[in-house]
Amino acid sequence: MTIKWAQKAESAWYKTLQKINDDFGYHSAFKFRKETTAAIKQLKKFPKSGHHEDLLACADKEYRGLLFSEYNKMIYYIAEAEGAIHIDDIWDTRREPKNQANETIENQ
């Protein structure tokens, strides 16, 4: 399976990385990148390892969420026909999940 990042997800990931680097330093940013890489490897090997996102059940895709760092979750869906995993968003688990779900649905 290949991994495809939506522009919004890629932007959210990069902003998070920058914030971690600015607030906590290089080593914390490096740890975040390492956790992301580990999650991507896990998704490639076990695409259904993330749990179903019930808040996105009204969407036309079967969204899943995979916690990959202390406060971040990848929101993704599997496109079997393409042989791809689409990472649609990155959620900050400290924020209200319903608001983030609404933002994800609006940006489809």
C-alpha positions in Angstrom: 0.0 0.0 0.0 1.1 3.5 -0.7 0.6 6.5 1.5 -1.0 9.7 0.1 -1.2 12.8 2.2 -3.9 15.4 1.7 -2.6 18.9 1.5 -4.4 19.8 4.8 -2.9 16.9 6.6 0.6 17.6 5.4 0.2 21.2 6.4 -1.1 20.4 9.8 1.7 17.9 10.4 4.4 20.5 9.3 2.9 23.2 11.5 2.9 20.8 14.5 6.5 19.9 13.8 7.5 23.6 13.7 5.6 24.3 16.9 7.3 21.4 18.7 10.7 22.5 17.4 10.1 26.1 18.5 8.6 25.3 21.9 10.6 22.2 23.0 13.6 22.0 20.7 15.2 19.8 18.1 15.2 16.6 20.1 11.4 16.7 20.6 10.8 17.5 17.0 13.1 14.6 16.0 11.0 12.3 18.3 7.8 13.5 16.6 9.2 12.7 13.2 10.3 9.3 14.4 6.8 8.6 15.8 5.3 9.7 12.4 7.6 7.3 10.5 6.8 4.4 12.8 3.0 5.1 12.3 3.4 5.2 8.6 5.3 1.8 8.6 2.5 0.4 10.8 -0.2 1.6 8.4 1.6 0.1 5.4 1.8 -3.2 7.1 -1.5 -3.2 8.9 -3.8 -0.7 7.2 -6.8 -1.4 9.4 -4.9 -1.0 12.7 -6.5 2.4 13.4 -9.9 2.4 15.1 -13.1 3.6 13.3 -13.8 7.2 13.8 -17.5 7.3 14.8 -17.6 11.1 14.5 -16.9 10.7 10.8 -19.5 8.0 10.2 -21.7 10.3 8.2 -18.9 10.8 5.7 -18.8 8.8 2.4 -15.6 7.1 3.4 -14.7 4.7 6.3 -12.4 6.9 8.3 -10.0 5.5 10.9 -7.8 7.2 13.4 -4.3 6.2 14.5 -2.7 7.8 17.6 0.9 8.4 16.6 2.3 10.7 19.2 1.3 11.9 22.7 -1.3 14.4 21.4 -1.7 13.7 17.7 -3.9 11.4 15.6 -3.8 10.6 11.9 -7.2 10.5 10.3 -7.2 8.3 7.2 -9.2 6.0 4.9 -8.2 3.1 2.8 -8.8 3.1 -0.9 -8.6 -0.6 -1.8 -9.0 -0.1 -5.5 -6.0 2.3 -5.6 -4.0 0.3 -3.2 -3.5 3.5 -1.2 -4.0 4.9 2.3 -5.1 8.5 2.2 -4.2 10.5 5.3 -6.8 13.3 5.3 -6.1 15.1 8.5 -4.1 15.4 11.7 -6.0 15.9 14.9 -4.7 17.4 18.1 -6.3 15.1 20.7 -6.4 17.9 23.2 -9.0 19.8 21.1 -12.7 19.1 20.9 -13.1 16.0 18.6 -16.6 17.1 17.3 -15.1 20.4 16.0 -12.2 18.6 14.3 -14.6 16.1 12.8 -16.7 18.9 11.3 -13.6 20.5 9.9 -12.6 17.2 8.3 -16.0 16.7 6.7 -16.2 20.3 5.4 -12.8 19.9 3.7 -13.6 16.8 1.7 
